[in-house]
């Protein structure tokens, strides 16, 4: 298997595993009697450790340690799967194991994105579009697993789902050696400089980086909130878990479609303009999910939201990679991921405090408003296409 094919397979498996374990953790929490207002803490725990160590991992990858980053990440995710399968008896243990999953996921993602940046430097939109297409394929498959296991029950068999997650992580580890050699010796001229020097860039570049990272942060937080709160909304409205699984798959499939044709779309509309237009569309669709509506209408809204949300992530990667000085690509990509983890930890935790007052539907309204504000900010900060 050639390195690019192995990389796409690795990306698929990584996201399949992550998108199985996270809604399953939400279901397990509800199963254990945890107050629904605290479910957002599970999403926050996934981001907690990565929030602190992301940039250090990025520098480590810039120094040529892509292979170990991928291997350790997969091992942590598999180990956490065993732990969460056998020893998740309450909210505290769920939070701890999800934090370990988050760290392993970060190590693997930084390694993957470093390889993509190296392999696709001349065609960033296409390279990151294809990479994230494989990731969204995994995201689409995960809810179908959830639907198959859950059937018509409101609460699925979480033990079986955690076992499937662990098995997926084991396969991920098997695939890792096929690509871990790639990039091992590919250091840029700035790979050995200090972190402070690596982060020293012109003001205009910093503004563009900030805008891209902010957009990426809110887009990913919105996707996470859909993953966590749509099951909670399903329980609240007595929607079967199988139906929720199909709705989540619709979101992921639409995301996949947008990424498959991303290079052509960006070339026609312009990379910068496309980032904020797509975020506006996502904000409107996500906010509308709060309204009581037939399942078909919710599916249509999730399709629009999924298509629009799928654009922000790969384009923000392309913007950051294009702007990063040589030898600092992994560091800046990791800093972008660190920003993502800020959104994944602070946004769900903050919204959890308001869930009791505004209801699960209100979470979607606030998320939609946040996306609209992010689109306006990105329009100001990100430099126009050259």
Helices and strands as residue ranges (DSSP letters): H 3-31, G 36-38, H 40-62, H 66-86, H 91-119, H 124-150, H 158-176, H 195-198, H 203-236, H 241-260, H 262-269, H 271-288, H 295-323, H 329-342, I 343-347, H 348-381
